[in-house]
């Protein structure tokens, strides 16, 4: 899908990174992985992984390895005053992320959960959005609390507007860290009344509810990316439970 950049998205793309927050030099804001204008479901993350912009040695990805546009690739020092066609390259780079060079090792973990609900990153029916649109180095968990607070305060309102403006039907929250940050910054009503899934090593709780604007939410407490020792049985159980909860919520809305 092409077309003009929504005004609020343009304003976000042109906003410079906050100083002293370890935003990767030369990176650009990731206003979406995939196009929310087409997606029915959005998974939510804290911020883009540094490997979206950097190689293993810490240098900016270029040419064939590049995943998203950088200031270098668009020939700009900042996006603040670039011409519209330059900004459009950055915007479309986000929209077409999964057709370009996606970080499949990360996204395929959630793709399995998405497939259970009938959608896919790679078919354009799902997208990934982040509370903070800047990639950082070091990664989120190693940033000072003061930096995380600044980034969330500046960027979370954009995520809220993105979900509401694009009319996402279902939001999926993967892990306690995302659940907590989303609840505190976006606002939502979650009920922890679903039976957990448990085995010898892991126990996963499930929550359902809505954002303050009424978008449906399904959340689970085990971070499928960070968790160590999560069994294949447990991962399959999470995918099955999310699919069931998503379907039940859709039926409730239809009624």
Secondary structure, 3 states (H helix, E strand, C coil): CCCCCCHHHHHHHHCCCCCCCCECCCCCCCCCECCCCCCCEEEEEEECCHHHCECCCCCECCHHHCCCCCHHHHCCCCCCCCCHHHHHHHHHHHHCHHHHCCCHHHHHHHHHHHHHCCCCCCCCCEEEEEEECCCECCCHHHCCHHHHHHHHHHHHHHHHHHHHHCCCCEEEEECHHHHHHHHHHCCEEEECCCCCEECCCCEECEEEEEECCCCEEEEECCCCCCCCCCCHHHHHHHHHHHHHHHHHHHHHHHC
